[in-house]
Amino acid sequence: MSLCRSCRAPLSRTFLDLGHQPLANSYLTAEQLAAGHEPVFPLRTMVCDTCFLVQADHEVPAEAIFDEGYAYFSSFSTGWVEHARRYAEAMIARFGLGADSLVVEVASNDGYLLQHFQAAGVPVLGIEPTANTAEAARAKGIRTDVVFFNGETGAALAARGDRADLMAANNVLAHVPDLNAFVAGFAPTLKPEGVLTFEFPHLLNLIRLVQFDTIYHEHYSYLSLLAVERVLGAHGLRAFDVERLPTHGGSLRLFCCRTEASHAATAGLAQCRADETAAGLDKPETYDGFAARVAQVRDGFRDWIARARDEGRTVCAYGAAAKGNTFLNYCGVTSDDIVAAFDANPAKQNRYLPGSHIPVFAPARIGEFRPDDVLILPWNLKDEITAQLAHIRDWGGRFVIASPDVQVLD
């Protein structure tokens, strides 16, 4: 029996089983596709009846996911870069950051966030395990260490004098297989009154809005405030404020500090705790029945794609997103159903989506296909994408999103 990644209690309650799937960011070359060997791994999530952490019941080594060929570059989403700019401005203003401060981002990717602090004259340091994204950050002049973050990393940073006034760990907490080893690194790196912010998709929204496609092998945990506060408390940290964000279908930005720091807890934090309690996130039975709701989404999409095929409609996809690959593979979609996908990231172009084997092209080529329907896979970016591709309406093309049900966008 598996043990909880947080509290080590035995796990016995299944949250959702999505079968065996390939790694969601492992885009295939033509040679790999022809070779016919594509590794798949179980994609099942469990919930801990003790601390209520929803978590993957698998151990895909992190090195197999976040290697030198990792294809996700944050800067290819203009909306996400703008989100990072607003974050930097807000943090500089709120905490009085300046030339004598240090901002450390864990999982700093290609420097999409730290570039805004650096432009404002605030010293920065990125911690990034993937060599190719770290190299892109260094090309922008952003000091970056290529290393996985954990307790040893935090101690080493502190020992060499890199103590942080602000640490950011945005959309990374879900990505670490060993939560305790990861979170253990923050308290040593923070200055006594330093602030740490986490951003993570809120489990409450995943359940309410049936956002099952956010489940893939890169995400080892699916997070509530309830579960995160327990991990923080075990490692000398506490939350003192929270903001609710629209990103990734509804996220929390959690403000944390050392347990003994002077930051006062806010009413907003208490309200978020109360909302989770009201939704029953502290009761095991709340997590039952989710799988049946997910199956309804799958069946509804299969019916829609079958009708489109019967009507002779050409369907393409936009956004070769990891969440889209979970969705397509769970629904059993192939290139017979969706003839092409388009993505702005050159690392994904002229490759094939894992599992479904749909070819990926640059967005400029969409006019060659003139699709009747464009399925937006990263539904959290639908406003950005519909604006960028408004010209498909010139030939009568429609935008479609598929979850929690199929919707044709006006």
Secondary structure as UniProt FT lines:
FT   TURN            5..7
FT   STRAND          13..21
FT   TURN            24..25
FT   HELIX           30..35
FT   STRAND          41..47
FT   TURN            49..51
FT   STRAND          54..56
FT   HELIX           62..65
FT   TURN            68..69
FT   HELIX           74..76
FT   HELIX           78..95
FT   TURN            99..100
FT   STRAND          103..106
FT   TURN            109..110
FT   TURN            112..113
FT   HELIX           114..119
FT   TURN            120..121
FT   STRAND          124..127
FT   HELIX           131..139
FT   TURN            140..141
FT   STRAND          144..145
FT   HELIX           151..159
FT   TURN            160..161
FT   STRAND          164..170
FT   HELIX           173..175
FT   HELIX           179..183
FT   TURN            184..185
FT   HELIX           186..189
FT   STRAND          190..202
FT   HELIX           203..208
FT   TURN            209..210
FT   HELIX           212..214
FT   TURN            217..218
FT   STRAND          221..223
FT   HELIX           225..233
FT   TURN            234..236
FT   STRAND          237..245
FT   HELIX           247..249
FT   STRAND          251..258
FT   TURN            259..260
FT   HELIX           267..278
FT   TURN            279..282
FT   HELIX           284..287
FT   TURN            288..289
FT   HELIX           290..310
FT   TURN            311..312
FT   STRAND          315..318
FT   HELIX           322..331
FT   TURN            335..337
FT   STRAND          341..342
FT   TURN            346..350
FT   TURN            354..356
FT   STRAND          359..361
FT   HELIX           363..365
FT   HELIX           366..369
FT   STRAND          373..376
FT   HELIX           379..381
FT   HELIX           382..388
FT   HELIX           390..395
FT   STRAND          398..401
FT   STRAND          407..409
//
